[in-house]
């Protein structure tokens, strides 16, 4: 009698759920958050939309679980053993691990999806930020290292988050910037300096110092001769367009709907900007113009510590504007397809503040009051933490004056202790 062929075991509910999560993760990586719809995910998983909704209440619920899974995996992957290292070596190992894990291209793309989801589903923002903060215990292990005596008394959770965001250089990698080997080493050395003595500790300067940012010249937009629309009408249109692009992404934002809100015909818009990409570029430029118009020059009053606290509060105040966070999130999510334009806009937005602070740091360094690996990197890192790192990309932070002052004091304590 012939033996029966073995029948495959039925898939368990947890197996189905895991398969759906993997399919959603792969689709987000392949197409981006705004393009990853349920039909595509179902096809990739070899199942139906009904099966997805039987396991997840909504796209928001599915995405939450995808990020939870991805962060947990990234947080535990290849963590170095730092217990046997000296503290400076442990900091360097931590920085290298962040670069390898957080800056992995797949993790960067999922981070972009995280940011896009926070814009589309505001209720997810705080949870996604918490998930990212707690994905790894590596930062807390560093803070319990026996050699951490030189670190200032800053809350452990805050300090751990700061070291992580410094290691990934804030939004730079998300915007497509690639550091040179010399720049990368200088950034690593600057972080080690902060953890082992701060700007008052003698340090070997970087031999190839970074220059002040010189953003590309920005020509004002011209209205074509004979146009019946005033500059104010065009500006209004661009602000409407930016809100649409930020909410639903470039591809899913309708020029016709933007025109309807602005009461300008689609044909007139295309005549002015050429296509949707031209409108998008002009909307980004307008948003940068709007933010630079309300930026106040940095103030350096009092001694170095007092001056740095004022600068930290100024930077925190400027970037807490909702329009700043919305612009940065949009730039990050669209950077892969418009890298050169986005990087130019980012440089134009950040150059005035960065140049003002790095110029003052050079003066203090010439006086022997501070010792820096590189003044531009030092200024960039200070402003990054003053602006609360990447936190505003996925979380809405209330403005509380007492907390702002505490935050500024903590930032200065890390850099100038």
N, C-alpha and C positions, 0 to 999 in steps of 0.2 A: 504493500500500500504506500503510495507516494506521500511524503511528508508535506504538511501544509506550509506554505510560505508565511514567514512572520509578517504580521500586520503592524504598520507603524502605530505607536502609541498616540492617543489623542493629545493635542496640545493643551497644557494646563492654562487656566486663566492668567496666571502670572507670566507664562510664556507668551501669550497673545499680547499682553500689555507691554512687555519688554520689546517685542517685535515692532509694535506700533511706535514706541518711543525711539527706537533706532531708525525707523523709517522717517519719522518727523525730523530727527536730528540730521540725517543725511540730506533731506530735502531742503532744510534751512541752509545747510552748508552749500548746497548746489545752487540755490536760487535766491537766497536771502529771505528775511522774515516776511516782507510784504508780498512776496511771490509764492510763498509756501502755503498752498491751499489744501483743503481736506481731500479733494479728488486726487491730487498728485500724491499725497501721503498714502492714501488708500491703495493706489496703484503700486507704489513702491513697496508697500507691505504685503501686497497680494491679497487684499481683503476689500471690504466695502466701507463706505462712509458710515453706514449703520453700525458696523463693528467698532469704529472709532468712537462714535457717540455713546455706544454702550459701555465704553471704558472711561471716557473723558467727557465731562459735561459740555465743554466748549473748546475752541482753539486756545483761549486764554489758559484753561486748565491743562491742556496738553502741553502748551509751551512752558508753563511753570514746571511741570514734571521733567521736561527735556532739560531745562536749565539746572534743575536740582541734580539730575543724574550727571550732567556734564561737569558741573562744578565739583561734585564729590570726586569724580574720577581725576580731574585735573589737579585737585588739591592734594591728593595722596600719591600722585605719580612721581616716583623717583626722588622723594624728599631726601636730601643729604643728611648724614649723621654728623651733627655739629658739636656733639658733646665733648669729643676728644680734641677739638680745635681751639686755638687761642681765639679771643673775641674778635679781633680784626679779621682773622681768617674765616671765622664763622659768619660774620657779616658779608664778606665777599662771597662765600659759598651760597648764602641766602639770596644775594642779588643775582648770581648766575643761575640759580634754580628758578627764580621768578622769570628771568629772561627766557629760559628754555621752555617753561610751562605756559606762562601767561602770554608770551609773545609767539607761541606756536600759531601758524597761520589758521588752523582750524579753530583754535580757541579765540583768536582775534575775530574771526567771522561770527562765532557764537556770541561774543561780547557785543558786536555790532547789532546782532539780532536782539540781545538783551536790551540794548538802548532803544531800538525801534519799538520793542514791545512795551517798554515803559511809557513811550509817547502815545502808543495806541491804546494801552490799558493802564491808565494812571493808578488803579488800585494795586497793580502788581509792583509798583516802583519800590516801596519800602521792603517788601519781601525779597525781591531780587537782590537788593543791596545787602540785606542781611545774609542771604545765601552765599553771596560772593565773599563776604567778610569771614564767614565761618567755614568756608570750604576746606581750609587747611589750618592746622595748628602750628605750622612752621614758625610764624611770627612770634607766637607766644613762647615757643621753645627758645627762640633767640633771646627774648626778654628775660628768661629765667637762667640764662647762661651765667656762670660764676664771674665772668669778666665784664659784666655790664655796668660796672661801677660808674663809668663816665656818662652814662645816659641820664638825662634830667628826669625829674619826678613827674612824668606825664602819664596819664591813664594808659594802661597796657593796651587796651583795645584800640585806642586812638593811635598810639605809637606804632603798633603792629600794622595798622592800615596805612599809615604814612610811609613806612619803610617799603611796603609793597608797591605803592603808587610811585615812589621815587625810583624803584628798581625798573618799573616798566615805562618810566619817563612820561607819566600822565597820558594825555591823548595822542602823543606824537606818533606812536606805532599805528594807532587806529586811523590816523590821518595819512598814513603811508610814508612817513619820514623814515629813512634808513640811516643810522649813524655810521660814520667811518670807524675803523678800528681804533684810531686815536681818541675820537670822541667817546666811544663806548668805554674805553679804559678810564678816561677822565671822569666820566659820570660815576663809574664804579668807585673810583678813588674818592670822589667827593662824598659819596654816601658813607664810606668807611670813616672819613674824617668827621662827619657829623656824629657818628655813633661813638667815636673814641676821643673826642675833644672839642669838636665844633670849630668855628672860624677863628677862634683865638689860639688854636694849636698850630704850631709850625708844621708846614706841609710842603712837599715838593710841587712847585707849579707845573702845570701842563706845558711842555715845550711848544706845542702848536695850539696856542690859545684860539678860541673861537672868536670870530669878528662880531661886531654889532650887526644886528639884522638890517639888511637893506632891502625892504620889500620892493617888488616891481612897481614902476611908476603906474599910477592909476589915473587915467584920463577921465574927466567928468563926462557923463552921458549927455549926448547932444540930441535935441529934438529936431527931427528932419524939417526942412523948410516947408511951410504950408500946412503943417499939422495944426489941427483945430484944438488939440488937447494941451492943456497947460502942464508945466513940469509937476505941479502938485497932483494932477490926475494920474500921471504916470507913476509917481512915487506911491500914491495910494494903491494903485494896481499891484506894484511890486511887493508891498507889504501884505496884501491879500494873498498873492501867489506864494509867498514864503510860508504863511500859515498853512496853506493847503499842502505844500510839499512836505512840511514837517509832520503833518498829521497822517498822510496816506502814502508818502513816498513819491518819487518823481514819476514813475510809470503810471500810477493809478490816480494821479491828479489831472483833472480835466481842464484844459485851457478854456474851453467853452464855459465851464462853470465859474472859473476865476473871472472871466470877462463879464458874466452875468452879474456877479456880485459887485464888480467895479463899474458896471454899466459902460463897458467898452466892448466892441464887437471882436469876435475871434479873428476876423480878417485884419482888423486894425492892429491887433496884438502881433499877428504874424508878420505884418508889414514892418512893424517897428523892431521886432526881435529875431525874425527869421524862422525860428522854430521853438519848440518847447525847451530845448537845451539852452538856447539863447536867453529865453525868459528866466530860466533857472539861474543862470550865471548872473544876470542882472539883479535878480532878487537877492542872491547872496551878497553881491556888492552893496546893494542898498542897506541890507541888514548891518553890514560892517560899518558903513557910513553912519547909520543911526546910533550905533554903540559908541563909535569914536566921538560923536558929537556931544555925548553926555559924560565922557571920561574926563576927570580932572587930573592935571599933572600931579605926580607924586610929591609929597611934602616931606622934607627932611629937617624936622625941628628937634632941638635938644641934643642929648648925647646919642651915641649909636643905638643903644637899646631902645630908648624912647622913639627915635626916628624909625627904627625897624617896626616897632609896634604900630605906629601910625600908618606906615606903608602897608602892613598886613591888613589893617582894618580897611584902608582905602581899596585894596584889591578885593577883599571879601565883599565889600559893599558894591563894587562895580559888577562883579560877576554874579551876584545874587539876583540880578534882574532876570525875570522869566525869559525875556527875549534873548539873553546871552546863552542860557542853557539850551533853548530851542534851536538857536543857530548852530551851536557846537554839536548837538545831537544830529542835526540834519547833515552837517558837514561830514561827520564820522560815518553815518550810514551810507552816504553817497560817494565817499572818497574813492572806493575801488574803481568806479566808472569815470570819475572826473578828478583824478589825482592832482594834476598840475594846477588846475583852476582852484581846487580846494586848498592846496598848500599855499598858493599865492594869497588867497583871502585870509587864511590863518596867520600868515606872516604879517600881513598888513594890520590885522586886528591886534596882534600881540606886540609888535615892534616898539611902539612908543613907550609902553610901561617897562618892557624888558630893557630897552636901551637906557632909560632914565635910571633904573636901579643899578644896572651893571656899570654905568659910568660913575655913579657914586661909590660903588664897591671898589672900583679901580683907584679912586682917590683915597679911600680909607686904607687900601692895601699899600699904596705908595707912602702913606704916613706910618705904616707899620702897625695900624690898629687892628687889621684883620689879615689872615693868611689864607689864600684861596688857591685851590687847584686850577680854577679858571673862573674869572668874574662873570662871564655870560652864563655858564652852567650854574654857578652859585645863585645868580639872580633868577634864572629859570626855575630852579628847584625851590627857592624861597617863595616865589609867586605861585607856584603850583600848590604848595601846601597851604599858603594863605587863602587860596581859592577853594580849599577843601578837596584837593585832589580830583578824582573822577566822580566823587559822590553825587554831585548835582546832575550827572548824566542819567542816573537811575533813581533819584530820590528828590523829593521836594522838601527843602529845609526852611522852617520858619525863621524869620528874622527876629532874633532876641538880642538886644544890645549887650546885656551882661555876658551872654554866651559868646558873642562876637569878641568882646574884650578878653575873655578867658582863652579863646581860641588863638587870638593874636599873641598873647603872652606865652602860650605853649609853643607856638611856632618859633618865636624868637628864642625861647629857652633851648630848643633843639639846635638852632643855628649859631647862637652867640652865647655859649655857656662856658 
